[in-house]
Amino acid sequence: NVGGGEKIIVSRNEAEIDRKDTVARLFRQKKLLLVLDIDHTMLHATDDDRAPAMAAAKGLSHCLHSFKLPSSAYYHTPDKLHYVMLRPGLIAWLEDLATMYELYIYTAGTRIYAEAVAAVFDPDQRLFGSRIITRTDVPELGKVKRLERFFPVDNSMVLAVDDRSDVWTEDASNLVTIRPYHFFHGMADVNNTSGPEFDLRGETELEENEAKEPTKIDHGLRRVGELLRWVHQKFYAANPSVANQVAGKGADVKPL
């Protein structure tokens, strides 16, 4: 899959050539690759009409985003508003990670939904560009996620962040699990359900209070961000070469 949901078929040889080019580009930029889920990982979304009232009751109306989706095979009510609450500090977190990682979106949501949501936190496409894969592109995506959809030959430089581990059975060693983010309690989710809850020392309530301060960053994002920074430092501290990395003798994020 390439930008805009277009699909191409590549041979093994073409994939190898593309991998060499990708490794060389990443080494020049001193970056790794990071695949991010959307729902409950970066934000919470609902189409429940009670959402604005809930945000207002919590003093967070200024943080509430909304959009309408055009009619499609998936959405038959184009005038229906969708509401989005970003994890506190999400954009600053993404901007920081973008200095170390090339960012990708991988979601069980539809492409029309993913692009609309991405426009909320990446309106000028500085962070993700068109690097998005959705269930519109990969119908079986709702059941399992595979890194080979992005990187068919090698995943030694790739990490994924998701609130659900059950869909990553084939690439569990590349996964960093994040505590699922919920804001619209008691309201239906737009897409899939979240991963298991683990509210550490009342962090949910604490994060809602911190969301009122634009400089605060969600505790889940902070923990994952610290780990991702550490992995990046460890990977490049070994001074791997492009030749060794391509030959499969370089560094690997999985043991880290």
C-alpha positions as CSV (number, residue, x, y, z in Angstrom):
1,N,0.0,0.0,0.0
2,V,1.2,3.5,-0.8
3,G,0.0,7.0,-0.2
4,G,-3.7,7.6,-0.6
5,G,-4.5,3.9,-0.3
6,E,-3.3,3.0,-3.7
7,K,-2.0,-0.6,-3.9
8,I,1.1,-1.9,-5.7
9,I,2.6,-5.4,-6.0
10,V,6.4,-5.7,-5.7
11,S,8.7,-8.7,-6.2
12,R,11.1,-9.9,-3.6
13,N,14.0,-8.3,-5.4
14,E,12.2,-5.0,-5.6
15,A,11.4,-5.2,-1.9
16,E,15.1,-5.8,-1.2
17,I,16.1,-2.8,-3.2
18,D,13.5,-0.7,-1.5
19,R,14.8,-1.9,1.9
20,K,18.4,-0.9,1.1
21,D,17.2,2.6,0.1
22,T,15.1,2.8,3.2
23,V,18.0,1.8,5.5
24,A,20.3,4.2,3.9
25,R,17.8,7.1,4.2
26,L,17.1,6.2,7.9
27,F,20.8,6.1,8.7
28,R,21.4,9.4,7.1
29,Q,18.6,10.9,9.2
30,K,19.6,8.8,12.2
31,K,16.0,7.6,12.5
32,L,14.0,4.4,13.1
33,L,10.5,3.5,12.0
34,L,7.4,3.9,14.2
35,V,3.9,2.5,13.5
36,L,1.1,4.1,15.5
37,D,-2.5,3.0,16.1
38,I,-5.1,5.7,16.3
39,D,-8.1,4.8,18.5
40,H,-7.4,4.6,22.2
41,T,-3.7,5.0,21.4
42,M,-3.5,8.6,20.3
43,L,-7.1,9.7,21.0
44,H,-10.6,8.8,21.8
45,A,-13.4,9.3,19.2
46,T,-17.2,9.0,19.4
47,D,-20.2,10.0,17.3
48,D,-22.4,10.4,20.4
49,D,-24.2,13.7,20.5
50,R,-23.6,14.0,24.2
51,A,-19.9,14.4,23.7
52,P,-19.9,18.3,23.7
53,A,-21.8,18.4,27.0
54,M,-19.3,16.0,28.6
55,A,-16.3,18.0,27.4
56,A,-18.0,21.2,28.7
57,A,-18.7,19.6,32.1
58,K,-15.0,18.8,32.4
59,G,-13.9,22.2,31.3
60,L,-12.4,20.8,28.1
61,S,-14.6,22.2,25.4
62,H,-11.5,24.0,23.9
63,C,-9.9,20.6,23.5
64,L,-12.8,18.9,21.6
65,H,-12.4,18.5,17.9
66,S,-15.2,17.5,15.5
67,F,-15.6,16.6,11.8
68,K,-18.1,15.2,9.4
69,L,-17.4,12.3,7.1
70,P,-18.6,12.2,3.5
71,S,-21.1,9.5,2.6
72,S,-19.5,6.1,1.7
73,A,-20.0,2.4,1.8
74,Y,-19.1,2.6,5.5
75,Y,-20.8,5.9,6.4
76,H,-24.4,6.4,5.3
77,T,-25.1,9.5,7.4
78,P,-22.7,12.2,6.1
79,D,-24.0,14.9,8.3
80,K,-23.2,13.0,11.5
81,L,-20.6,14.7,13.6
82,H,-17.7,12.8,15.0
83,Y,-16.0,14.0,18.1
84,V,-12.3,13.6,19.0
85,M,-10.4,14.2,22.2
86,L,-6.6,13.9,21.8
87,R,-4.5,12.5,24.5
88,P,-3.1,15.4,26.5
89,G,0.2,16.6,24.9
90,L,-0.2,14.3,21.8
91,I,1.0,16.8,19.2
92,A,4.1,17.8,21.2
93,W,4.8,14.1,21.8
94,L,4.6,13.3,18.0
95,E,6.8,16.2,17.1
96,D,9.4,15.0,19.5
97,L,9.3,11.4,18.2
98,A,9.4,12.7,14.6
99,T,13.0,13.8,15.3
100,M,13.9,10.1,16.0
101,Y,11.4,8.1,14.0
102,E,9.7,8.1,10.6
103,L,6.0,7.9,11.6
104,Y,3.3,5.7,10.1
105,I,-0.4,5.2,11.0
106,Y,-1.8,1.6,11.0
107,T,-5.5,1.5,12.0
108,A,-8.5,-0.9,11.9
109,G,-10.5,2.2,11.0
110,T,-11.5,3.0,7.4
111,R,-9.3,5.2,5.3
112,I,-11.8,8.0,5.1
113,Y,-12.0,8.0,8.9
114,A,-8.2,7.8,9.4
115,E,-7.5,10.7,7.0
116,A,-10.1,12.8,8.7
117,V,-8.7,12.1,12.2
118,A,-5.1,12.6,11.0
119,A,-6.1,16.0,9.8
120,V,-6.8,16.9,13.4
121,F,-3.3,16.3,14.8
122,D,-1.3,16.6,11.5
123,P,-3.2,19.1,9.4
124,D,-0.2,20.0,7.1
125,Q,1.0,16.3,6.9
126,R,4.4,17.3,8.4
127,L,4.4,14.3,10.7
128,F,2.9,11.4,8.8
129,G,2.6,12.6,5.3
130,S,0.4,10.0,3.5
131,R,1.9,7.1,5.4
132,I,-1.4,5.5,6.4
133,I,-2.7,1.9,6.2
134,T,-6.3,1.1,7.1
135,R,-8.8,-1.7,6.9
136,T,-10.1,-0.2,3.6
137,D,-6.7,-1.2,2.2
138,V,-6.3,-4.4,4.1
139,P,-9.7,-6.1,4.8
140,E,-8.4,-8.6,7.4
141,L,-6.8,-5.8,9.4
142,G,-9.5,-5.9,12.0
143,K,-8.2,-9.3,13.1
144,V,-4.5,-9.0,12.9
145,K,-1.8,-6.4,12.2
146,R,1.4,-7.3,10.4
147,L,4.5,-5.1,9.9
148,E,5.1,-6.8,6.6
149,R,2.3,-4.6,5.2
150,F,4.8,-1.7,5.5
151,F,8.1,-3.5,5.6
152,P,8.0,-6.9,3.8
153,V,11.6,-7.9,4.1
154,D,12.9,-6.9,7.6
155,N,11.5,-5.3,10.8
156,S,14.8,-4.8,12.7
157,M,14.3,-1.0,12.7
158,V,10.6,-0.9,13.3
159,L,8.5,-0.5,16.5
160,A,4.8,-0.3,16.9
161,V,2.7,1.4,19.6
162,D,-0.8,0.2,20.2
163,D,-3.3,-0.2,23.1
164,R,-4.1,-3.7,21.9
165,S,-1.6,-6.6,21.9
166,D,-4.0,-9.2,20.7
167,V,-3.8,-8.0,17.1
168,W,0.0,-8.2,17.1
169,T,0.5,-11.9,17.5
170,E,3.0,-12.1,14.6
171,D,5.1,-9.1,15.6
172,A,4.8,-9.0,19.4
173,S,8.5,-8.4,19.8
174,N,8.2,-5.1,18.0
175,L,5.2,-3.9,20.0
176,V,5.2,-1.3,22.8
177,T,1.8,-1.4,24.5
178,I,0.3,1.8,25.8
179,R,-2.5,2.2,28.3
180,P,-5.8,2.8,26.4
181,Y,-7.1,6.3,26.5
182,H,-10.7,6.9,27.3
183,F,-12.5,10.2,27.6
184,F,-16.1,9.7,26.5
185,H,-17.0,7.3,29.2
186,G,-20.3,5.5,28.6
187,M,-20.4,6.5,24.9
188,A,-20.0,4.2,21.9
189,D,-16.6,4.1,20.2
190,V,-16.4,5.0,16.5
191,N,-14.2,1.9,15.7
192,N,-12.8,-1.0,17.7
193,T,-12.9,-1.5,21.4
194,S,-9.7,-0.7,23.4
195,G,-7.2,-3.0,25.0
196,P,-7.5,-4.0,28.7
197,E,-7.8,-1.2,31.2
198,F,-5.1,-0.6,33.8
199,D,-5.7,2.7,35.6
200,L,-2.5,3.3,37.6
201,R,-3.1,5.3,40.8
202,G,-6.0,7.2,39.4
203,E,-4.2,8.4,36.3
204,T,-7.4,8.8,34.3
205,E,-8.8,11.5,36.5
206,L,-5.3,13.1,36.8
207,E,-4.9,13.3,33.0
208,E,-8.3,14.9,32.5
209,N,-7.2,17.7,34.9
210,E,-3.8,18.0,33.1
211,A,-5.6,18.2,29.7
212,K,-6.6,21.7,30.7
213,E,-3.0,22.8,30.7
214,P,-1.6,22.7,27.1
215,T,2.0,22.0,28.3
216,K,1.1,18.8,30.1
217,I,1.7,15.3,28.5
218,D,-0.4,12.3,29.2
219,H,1.3,9.8,31.5
220,G,0.9,6.9,29.1
221,L,2.5,9.0,26.3
222,R,5.3,10.1,28.6
223,R,6.2,6.5,29.6
224,V,6.2,5.2,26.0
225,G,8.1,8.3,24.8
226,E,10.8,7.7,27.3
227,L,11.1,4.0,26.2
228,L,11.2,4.9,22.5
229,R,13.9,7.5,23.1
230,W,16.0,4.9,25.0
231,V,15.6,2.3,22.2
232,H,16.6,4.9,19.6
233,Q,19.7,5.8,21.6
234,K,20.7,2.2,22.2
235,F,20.2,1.3,18.6
236,Y,22.5,4.0,17.2
237,A,25.0,3.7,20.1
238,A,26.1,0.5,18.6
239,N,27.3,2.5,15.5
240,P,25.7,0.0,13.0
241,S,26.7,0.5,9.3
242,V,24.3,0.5,6.4
243,A,26.1,-2.5,4.9
244,N,25.8,-4.6,8.1
245,Q,22.2,-3.6,8.6
246,V,21.2,-4.6,5.1
247,A,23.1,-7.9,5.5
248,G,21.2,-8.7,8.7
249,K,24.2,-8.2,10.9
250,G,23.4,-4.8,12.3
251,A,21.4,-3.6,15.3
252,D,17.8,-4.8,16.1
253,V,15.2,-3.1,18.1
254,K,13.5,-6.3,19.2
255,P,16.1,-7.5,21.8
256,L,16.1,-3.9,23.2
